[in-house]
Amino acid sequence: MVGTVTTSDTSGAGPAGRVWFITGASTGFGREIAQAALRRGDFVVATARRPETLNDLVASADGRVLALPLDVTDPAQIQAALDAATTRFGRVDVLVNNAGYGSVGAVEEIDLSDLRTLMETMYFGPVALTQAVLPGMRARGSGAVVQISSMGGQVTMPGFGAYCSAKFALEALSESLAAEVGPLGIRVLIVEPGAFRTAFGGRGMHRSRRINAYEPTVGPTRAGVDSMDGSQPGDPRKAADAILAALDAPAAPLHLALGADAVEAIRVAQDRRRADLDSWEAVSRSTDVEAAPG
């Protein structure tokens, strides 16, 4: 993807800076991205299930923040929030799909109802929001969609099957999206953080029921999740600054890994896939239909 996201309003309505629409803006990456945007003079539509958690952000921003309630699984709330954003600021330049939560448990331990709820929040919600902002971005010929994925969108481990399935799905859709909207002037940025000091391992983490047979494989993952809070190596403020820098870059990546742990884990996973491809290449190629003789 080339070219920076425009900061001008080609329609003639609304403010001159970027207008950001951020889900899950009460804490973590969402809050830090909102604050980074405000530091550069932009405008922010900050959304959360409980908008009162955004009062301090609104108070600090001299009218540049619109705080709205949003459950990303509710289509009516999505439309109402986007209508309010357009009424206040005239447009949305950057959508940040950040709302979500963690989940730990072996595949057999996952209740399907819990998996569906997770997918509604971290896959179908971002898809619905992306679809909702694209008509305006297409009309202006500019904009950006930032998908807050995870290194778990490229790598998984025992106990993270549900969480990573949502992130893998979001990344697949986003790669297709990037190819579709790039020629229209719209950028897609898939952000893949490692372990950062957010609430990922705290009270918001969903924990599936336990089956004793999986303690040797999933038990260490559960223990790691329970003990990680406050000890993660990543700094969310630095992550937010890196995201803004990527959006400003003349040749931005489609995938942006954040944190040394993410870089290392993703590289190992890619090397493993390449090794399988190379080792089994002859077998893979042998399944093609043989060409008819001369």
C-alpha positions as CSV (number, residue, x, y, z in Angstrom):
1,M,0.0,0.0,0.0
2,V,1.3,3.4,-0.9
3,G,0.4,7.0,0.0
4,T,-0.5,8.5,3.3
5,V,-4.0,8.9,4.7
6,T,-5.3,12.3,3.7
7,T,-6.0,14.8,6.5
8,S,-8.0,17.2,4.4
9,D,-11.8,17.1,3.9
10,T,-12.5,16.9,0.2
11,S,-16.2,17.3,0.7
12,G,-15.8,20.7,2.3
13,A,-17.6,19.7,5.5
14,G,-16.1,18.9,8.9
15,P,-12.7,19.6,10.5
16,A,-9.4,19.7,8.8
17,G,-7.7,17.0,10.9
18,R,-8.4,13.3,10.7
19,V,-11.5,12.0,12.3
20,W,-11.0,8.8,14.1
21,F,-13.7,6.3,15.0
22,I,-12.3,4.0,17.7
23,T,-14.1,1.0,19.3
24,G,-13.2,-0.2,22.8
25,A,-11.7,3.2,23.6
26,S,-12.1,3.1,27.4
27,T,-8.8,1.3,28.1
28,G,-5.7,-0.3,26.5
29,F,-4.9,0.2,22.8
30,G,-8.2,2.0,22.1
31,R,-7.5,4.6,24.8
32,E,-3.9,5.1,23.8
33,I,-4.7,5.4,20.1
34,A,-7.3,8.1,21.0
35,Q,-4.8,10.0,23.0
36,A,-2.2,9.8,20.3
37,A,-4.6,11.1,17.8
38,L,-5.6,14.0,20.1
39,R,-1.9,14.9,20.7
40,R,-1.5,15.5,17.0
41,G,-4.6,17.7,16.9
42,D,-7.1,15.2,15.3
43,F,-10.7,14.5,16.3
44,V,-11.9,11.3,17.9
45,V,-15.2,9.5,18.1
46,A,-14.5,7.3,21.1
47,T,-16.9,4.4,21.7
48,A,-17.3,2.0,24.6
49,R,-20.1,-0.2,26.1
50,R,-20.1,2.2,29.1
51,P,-19.4,5.7,27.7
52,E,-19.1,7.2,31.1
53,T,-15.6,5.6,31.2
54,L,-14.7,8.1,28.5
55,N,-15.6,11.3,30.5
56,D,-12.0,12.1,31.4
57,L,-11.0,11.8,27.7
58,V,-13.8,14.1,26.7
59,A,-12.9,16.7,29.4
60,S,-9.3,16.8,28.3
61,A,-9.9,17.4,24.6
62,D,-11.6,20.8,24.2
63,G,-14.5,19.6,22.1
64,R,-12.5,17.2,19.9
65,V,-13.9,14.0,21.4
66,L,-17.4,12.6,20.9
67,A,-18.0,9.8,23.3
68,L,-20.7,7.3,22.3
69,P,-22.1,4.0,23.6
70,L,-21.4,1.1,21.3
71,D,-21.9,-2.6,21.5
72,V,-20.2,-3.8,18.3
73,T,-22.5,-6.8,18.1
74,D,-25.6,-4.6,17.8
75,P,-26.2,-3.3,14.2
76,A,-28.6,-0.6,15.4
77,Q,-26.0,0.8,17.8
78,I,-23.4,0.7,15.0
79,Q,-25.6,2.8,12.7
80,A,-26.6,5.2,15.5
81,A,-22.9,5.8,16.4
82,L,-21.9,6.4,12.8
83,D,-24.8,8.7,12.3
84,A,-23.8,10.7,15.4
85,A,-20.2,10.8,14.3
86,T,-21.1,12.1,10.8
87,T,-23.5,14.7,12.4
88,R,-20.7,16.0,14.7
89,F,-17.7,15.8,12.4
90,G,-18.9,15.3,8.9
91,R,-17.1,12.0,8.1
92,V,-14.9,9.2,9.4
93,D,-11.3,9.1,8.1
94,V,-9.9,6.3,10.2
95,L,-11.8,3.4,11.6
96,V,-10.0,1.5,14.4
97,N,-11.6,-1.9,15.2
98,N,-10.2,-2.5,18.6
99,A,-13.0,-3.8,20.8
100,G,-12.5,-7.4,22.0
101,Y,-11.5,-9.7,24.8
102,G,-9.3,-12.7,25.4
103,S,-10.4,-16.3,25.8
104,V,-8.6,-19.3,27.1
105,G,-9.5,-23.0,26.9
106,A,-8.9,-26.1,24.9
107,V,-11.1,-26.6,21.8
108,E,-13.1,-29.4,23.4
109,E,-13.6,-27.1,26.5
110,I,-15.2,-24.2,24.5
111,D,-18.9,-23.9,24.7
112,L,-20.2,-23.1,21.2
113,S,-22.4,-20.3,22.5
114,D,-19.3,-18.7,24.0
115,L,-17.4,-19.1,20.7
116,R,-20.3,-17.5,18.8
117,T,-20.3,-14.5,21.2
118,L,-16.6,-14.1,20.8
119,M,-16.8,-14.2,17.0
120,E,-19.7,-11.7,17.0
121,T,-17.5,-9.3,19.0
122,M,-14.1,-9.8,17.3
123,Y,-15.1,-10.8,13.8
124,F,-18.6,-9.9,12.7
125,G,-18.6,-6.6,14.6
126,P,-15.5,-5.3,12.9
127,V,-16.9,-6.6,9.5
128,A,-20.1,-4.7,10.1
129,L,-18.3,-1.5,11.1
130,T,-16.0,-1.7,8.1
131,Q,-18.9,-2.1,5.7
132,A,-20.6,0.9,7.3
133,V,-17.7,3.3,6.9
134,L,-16.6,2.2,3.4
135,P,-19.3,4.1,1.4
136,G,-18.1,7.4,2.8
137,M,-14.5,6.6,2.3
138,R,-15.1,5.5,-1.3
139,A,-17.0,8.7,-2.0
140,R,-14.0,10.8,-0.8
141,G,-11.4,8.5,-2.3
142,S,-9.5,8.3,1.0
143,G,-9.5,6.7,4.4
144,A,-8.1,3.9,6.5
145,V,-9.3,0.8,8.3
146,V,-7.1,-0.3,11.2
147,Q,-7.8,-3.8,12.4
148,I,-6.3,-4.5,15.9
149,S,-5.5,-8.2,15.5
150,S,-2.8,-9.9,17.5
151,M,0.3,-12.0,17.0
152,G,-2.5,-14.6,17.5
153,G,-3.7,-13.7,14.1
154,Q,-0.6,-15.5,12.7
155,V,0.4,-17.8,15.6
156,T,-1.6,-20.0,18.0
157,M,-0.9,-22.3,20.9
158,P,-2.8,-24.7,23.2
159,G,-5.7,-22.9,24.8
160,F,-6.0,-20.0,22.4
161,G,-8.0,-21.8,19.7
162,A,-11.1,-19.6,20.1
163,Y,-9.3,-16.3,20.4
164,C,-6.9,-17.0,17.5
165,S,-9.7,-18.3,15.3
166,A,-11.4,-14.8,15.5
167,K,-8.1,-13.1,14.7
168,F,-7.1,-15.4,11.9
169,A,-10.6,-14.8,10.3
170,L,-10.3,-11.1,10.7
171,E,-6.8,-11.1,9.1
172,A,-8.0,-13.2,6.1
173,L,-10.9,-10.8,5.4
174,S,-8.7,-7.8,5.9
175,E,-6.1,-9.0,3.3
176,S,-8.9,-9.4,0.8
177,L,-10.3,-6.0,1.8
178,A,-6.9,-4.3,1.2
179,A,-6.7,-5.6,-2.3
180,E,-10.3,-4.5,-3.0
181,V,-10.1,-0.9,-1.6
182,G,-6.5,0.0,-2.2
183,P,-7.2,1.1,-5.8
184,L,-10.0,3.3,-4.3
185,G,-7.6,5.2,-2.1
186,I,-8.4,3.4,1.1
187,R,-5.7,1.8,3.2
188,V,-5.9,-1.3,5.5
189,L,-3.5,-1.8,8.4
190,I,-3.6,-5.1,10.3
191,V,-1.9,-4.6,13.7
192,E,-0.4,-7.7,15.4
193,P,0.6,-6.9,19.0
194,G,2.4,-9.3,21.3
195,A,1.9,-9.1,25.0
196,F,1.3,-5.5,26.1
197,R,0.3,-4.0,29.4
198,T,-3.4,-3.9,28.7
199,A,-6.3,-5.7,30.5
200,F,-6.0,-8.7,28.2
201,G,-5.2,-11.1,31.0
202,G,-7.5,-9.5,33.6
203,R,-11.1,-9.7,34.5
204,G,-12.2,-9.4,30.9
205,M,-10.6,-12.7,29.9
206,H,-13.1,-15.4,29.2
207,R,-12.1,-18.8,30.7
208,S,-13.7,-22.0,29.5
209,R,-14.5,-25.0,31.7
210,R,-11.7,-27.3,32.5
211,I,-11.2,-30.9,31.3
212,N,-8.4,-32.6,33.3
213,A,-7.0,-34.3,30.2
214,Y,-5.8,-31.0,28.9
215,E,-4.0,-29.8,32.0
216,P,-0.6,-30.8,30.5
217,T,-1.1,-28.7,27.3
218,V,-3.6,-25.9,28.2
219,G,-2.7,-25.6,31.9
220,P,0.5,-23.7,31.3
221,T,-1.4,-21.3,29.0
222,R,-4.0,-20.7,31.7
223,A,-1.3,-20.1,34.3
224,G,0.5,-17.7,32.0
225,V,-2.7,-15.7,31.4
226,D,-3.4,-15.5,35.1
227,S,0.0,-14.3,36.0
228,M,0.7,-11.9,33.1
229,D,-1.1,-8.8,34.3
230,G,1.3,-5.9,34.7
231,S,4.4,-7.9,33.6
232,Q,3.9,-7.8,29.8
233,P,6.8,-6.3,27.9
234,G,4.9,-4.1,25.5
235,D,4.1,-0.4,26.1
236,P,0.6,0.5,24.7
237,R,1.5,4.2,24.3
238,K,4.5,3.2,22.1
239,A,2.1,0.9,20.2
240,A,-0.3,3.7,19.5
241,D,2.6,5.9,18.2
242,A,3.8,3.1,15.9
243,I,0.3,2.8,14.5
244,L,0.1,6.5,13.7
245,A,3.6,6.4,12.2
246,A,2.6,3.5,9.9
247,L,-0.5,5.4,8.7
248,D,1.7,8.4,7.9
249,A,4.3,6.3,6.0
250,P,4.4,6.6,2.2
251,A,4.8,2.9,1.9
252,A,3.0,1.4,4.9
253,P,2.9,-2.4,5.7
254,L,-0.3,-4.4,5.4
255,H,0.8,-6.3,8.5
256,L,2.4,-4.5,11.5
257,A,3.8,-6.7,14.2
258,L,4.3,-4.9,17.5
259,G,6.7,-6.1,20.2
260,A,9.8,-8.2,20.0
261,D,7.8,-11.2,21.1
262,A,5.4,-10.8,18.2
263,V,8.2,-10.5,15.7
264,E,9.9,-13.6,17.0
265,A,6.8,-15.7,17.3
266,I,5.5,-14.7,13.8
267,R,8.9,-15.4,12.2
268,V,9.1,-18.9,13.8
269,A,5.5,-19.7,12.6
270,Q,6.3,-18.5,9.0
271,D,9.6,-20.5,9.0
272,R,7.7,-23.6,10.1
273,R,5.1,-23.2,7.4
274,R,7.8,-22.7,4.8
275,A,9.6,-25.8,6.0
276,D,6.5,-27.9,5.6
277,L,5.9,-26.5,2.2
278,D,9.4,-27.2,1.1
279,S,9.6,-30.7,2.7
280,W,6.4,-31.9,1.1
281,E,6.6,-30.0,-2.2
282,A,7.2,-33.1,-4.3
283,V,4.1,-34.7,-2.9
284,S,2.1,-31.5,-3.2
285,R,3.0,-31.2,-6.9
286,S,2.4,-34.8,-7.6
287,T,-1.4,-34.4,-7.2
288,D,-1.8,-32.2,-10.3
289,V,-3.5,-33.7,-13.4
290,E,-0.8,-35.1,-15.7
291,A,-0.6,-33.3,-19.0
292,A,-1.8,-35.2,-22.1
293,P,1.0,-36.7,-24.1
294,G,2.3,-34.6,-27.0
